[in-house]
C-alpha cells in the first residue's frame, strides 16, 4: 500500500494521529488475515470475512486520507 510514497506516509504517520492509528490497525489486520489463511490463527470463515471487511474498510479510509493529503501537498 502506498508504494513509492513512503516519505509522505511517514509524514502522515508522524503528524496525523487518526492516520497513524488506522495505519497500525490495518497492519495488524493484514497480519491476522495472513495468519488465519496460513492456519496459524484459528478462525471460522465468518470471522475471517469480518477481518477482511474491516481491513478493506481501513485501507479505503487510509487511501482517502492519503489522497486528500497528497492533493493538498501538491496544490501548494
Secondary structure, 3 states (H helix, E strand, C coil): CCCCCHHHHHHHHHHCHHHHHHHHHHHHHHHHHHHHHHCCCCCCHHHHHHHHHHHHHHHHHHHHHHHHHHHHHHHC
